[in-house]
Amino acid sequence: MPGVRSTLRARVGPEDAQAFYGRWAALYDVIARRTPGIPSLRKRAAAACRLEPGDTVVEMGCGTGANLPYLREQVGSDGTVIGIDFTGPVLERARELTVEYDNVHVVRGDATRPPLGPPGDDGGSDEDGGTLDAGTDVDALLATFVVGMLEDPAGAVDDWCDLVGPGGHVVLANAARSEAWYAPPVNAVFRAIVVLSTPPTTKLRYENEPHLKLDAKIDAAHTRLRERSAAVADETHVFGVVRLTGGRLE
């Protein structure tokens, strides 16, 4: 289930999260690419970015790079794809996946403090010592299964919208409880997956249920994107568990 990666970082420190994802990079890569329905979702998310050949797109929290080929297909050989993630071993798998593309760049950095900025900013450097041009216009930004990790998801969405600017597109895809008529059994499975992927996994009861906390963060992020957008498209996928929101910014 893609929501696995969205549940951890809010409950453990960044160093612990990096160790976790580094240790399970290979398994996460299989889940990210092979879960039924997820490849078509990734293709749809890339299409929702409304990219044109030659555009520049940034993916926050690119993980093992499952979305990067779809984004590269949208921008073509003259465009630029930048994937940002904070876990070294995960990024190595992303680099292996995209090594044949000279216009796909995988950078180590924090999605809340990306090593690039809007035009006029001073720019920044990634955690591996590389630099990205701050003056590069970003046409679209994609974040899949990321905002559940963040302490302030609405604030992160604000920063991402500022990075892209008016007329650009921001797309979010996240796993949360289904609101479909058949939701009860689906949500029971979803809760179990969230609990099992949230350390300590041996707990049966939580003071604050992790799946409810995840729901609140995703609601806040998607709501903020709608508030910042002149045009919005909302979709649900994978039995209503995955919410996809695309916005053209004002």
N, C-alpha and C positions, 0 to 999 in steps of 0.2 A: 504494500500500500504506500503511495507516495507521501502520505502525511507523516510517516515515520521520522523523516528528517526535520520536520517542522516542530517537533515536540520537545526536543532535547535541550537546546541552548538556553531556553528560558528557565531551566531548573538546575543547570550546572554552569560552571565558569567556562570562559572561552578556551582555556588550556585543556580542560577535561573534554570539552566538545571536540576540539581538534584531535585529541588522542583517540576518542571514540570513533570518529569518522575515518581517521587514518587507519585504524585497526580493521574496520569493516568496509573499507573502500570497495573491495572486489564484490562483496555481497550487495552493497548498495547499488553498485553499477548494474548488476543483474536485475535488481528490483526496478531500477529507474528505466531500464530498456525493455524488460520482458513482461512486466505486469500487463495482463490483458486490458486493452483500451487505452493504455498510457501512450504508446507511440502515436496513435491518431490524435490524442489530446495535445501532445507536444507540437505536432504539425499544425493543429488548429491555433494554438497559442502563438506560434510564429507568424501565421497568416494574420492574426488579429493585430499584430504590430503595424500593419499597413505599410510595409516597406517597399521601396522602389530600388531598382538596380543602382548601385553607387552610394546608397545610404550607409549611415553608421548606426549600429545598434549595440547596446550594452545589456548584458545579462547579469543581474545581481544574484549571487549564490548559484553559480553555474554547476556546482557539484562535479560529477565526472564527465560533464560535457554532453549530456544526452540531447540537449536542445540546440547545441551549436551548429551541427550540420543543417538543421532545418532553417536556422537564421541565415546561414551562409547561402543556402539555396535562394532565399528571398532577396538578398543584397547583391548576389552575383560576384564575379571575380573582381569587379571594380569597387565594391563596397568594403566595409570594415565591420568585423564582429569582435567585441571585447567581452570576455567572460571573466568575472571576478568571484573568487571564493577565498575562504580563510584557511583551508586545510591543505597542507602540502601534498600528502599521498593521493588525495582525491584529485588535485590539480594535475598531478603527473598522469593520471589516467585520461584526463581531459586533453592534455597535450598529445598523448599517444593517438587519441581519436582524431585529432585535427592536424596532425603533423603535415599532411599533404597540402594544406591550405596556407598560403603565405599571407592571407588577409584575415586570419583568425588568430587573435591574441589572447592568451590565458594568463591572468594576472592574479597574484596573491594579495588580498586585501579584505577589509571589512566592508560589508554592504552598507553599514551606517556611516562609514568614513571612507568612501571609495577614493582610490588614488587618481582622481580626475575631477574636474570642476567645470562649472558653466563658463562660457566665454567671459574673459576679463578676470577670472580667478587666477591664482598663482600656480595652480596645478598641484601635483604631489608625486609621491613615489610609492611603489608597491612594496610589500614586505620583503621581497627578494632583491630590492635595490634598483629595480627598473623604474622608468618614468613614463608618464603618459602626458600627451599634450592637452593642456587645459582648454586651449582655444578651439579644439575640435568640436564641431557641431554634432550633437547627438540627436538623431531623428526619432529614436524609439528606445524604450527600456522595458525589459521583460524580467519578471521575478516569479518563479514557480516554486511553491512549497517553501517559502523563505520567511514570510512575515510572522509566522508563528514562533520563530526563534527570537524575535526582537522584543526588547523591553517596551519600546515606544513605536509600534508599527505605523500609527498614523503620522507621527513625526518623520519616520523614514520615507513614507510615501510623499510627504511634502518636499523633502530633500530631493527625491528622485524626480518629482515634477519640476522643481526648480532647475535641475540639471538638464532636463530635456527642453523645457521652455514652451511657449505658446505655439500651437500648431502641430507639435509632436505627439507621440502616442506612448502611453504607459499601459502595460498589460500585467495583470496579476492572476495567478492560478493557485488555488489553495484547497486543502482538504478540510472539511468541517462536517458537522452532522447534516444528514439529508433532511429536506423538508418535503419529500415526496410522500404520496399516500402509503407507499410500502415501507416507510422509513424505519419503523421500530426494529425489525431484525437487522437491517443494514446498519443502523446506529449502534446496536449492541455489538456488532462485529467491529465497527469503527472504534468504539470506546475501548474494547479489549486490545486492539492494536496500539492505540495511543498509550494505554497504561503499560503494556509490555515494552514499549520503546521509551518509557520515561523512567530513568533510574530514581529510586531503587525499584526494580521490576518485581520484587517479592511482595510489595505492599498490595493489600486487597482494598484498603480504604485510604482515602486522602482527605485532609481537611479542606482542600480546594481541589475539586475534581479536575485533572489535567485536560480532559476533553472539553470541559466547559470553559476553562481558561483559554484554550486554543480557539474555540468558537468566538470568544469575545475579541481576541486579537485580530482574527480574520475579518470579523464584522467591522471593526474600527478601521482597518486598512482599506477595505473595499469601499466603505462609506466615504472615507476621505478622498479616494480617487474619484468617486462620482461627484463630490463637491468641487473638485478642481477641474472638472472636464466640461467641455461644451457639448460633447456628444459621447454617449455611453452605450456599450453593448454588454449585456449580462447573459451568461449561459451556465448550464449545469451539465456535468458529465459523470460517468462512472456511478450509476445508480443515484445520482443527485448528491454524491459526496464531494465532488470537485466543483468548485465555483470559479468561473473564468469571467473576469471583468476587464474590458478594454476601454480606455478613455482617450479622446482627442482633447488635448489640453487647451484651456482658454488663454 
